[in-house]
Amino acid sequence: MSALPPSSGAPHAGPAGPGTRLVELEPRHHAEVLELNARDVDKLAPMDEDRLRWIAARATAPLVVEDDDGVLGFCLAVPHGTDFDGRYYAWFGERYASYLYLDRIVVADRARRRGVGTMLYAACEDRARPLGRMLCEVNVVPLNAPSMAFHGSRGYAEVGRIEVGPESDPGSKVVAALAKELGG
């Protein structure tokens, strides 16, 4: 586990609203996190309880935004140098010596357009700063235009493309590898 500073867990009255809290992922969040992941599994990798625990154990940023009604969003970000087995993590690892890799981020439908994604990205970027950069990927085939626009507005730049479609249809899924240089 990295020695990066933990999240404060203090209530946040930013764009997501009063009573919104950014906290470390805890077992009490697991059911809702898995439900959110399942809802967007077409954009993410599948994840069960064991996989969630495994990733969270390696993550520098296993974060949740919650309010009194439950989980509004979550993210899992893993620093370089772990035994994380993600395909894109390995691709970035061949090119960068130091980074925080955002494996997944999901925002609940009831929290969309309320700043939850921005809260999660800001917290991850803070934790990535000592490592120099934050890395992630976004689908470009099929195109996820809102996500590309969001990342562009936050200063992420495309550093490559990765074809991930099946051998029978190799161009059917392509992701843009994105990086945000943060300085140390």
Secondary structure, DSSP 8 states (H G I E B T S, - for coil): ----------EE-STT-TTEEEEE--GGGHHHHHHHHHHTTTTS----HHHHHHHHHH-SEEEEEEETTEEEEEEEEEETTS----HHHHHHHTT-SS-EEEEEEEE-GGGTTTTHHHHHHHHHHHHHGGGTEEEEEEEEETB-HHHHHHHHHTT-EEEEEEE-S-TTSGGG-EEEEEEEE---
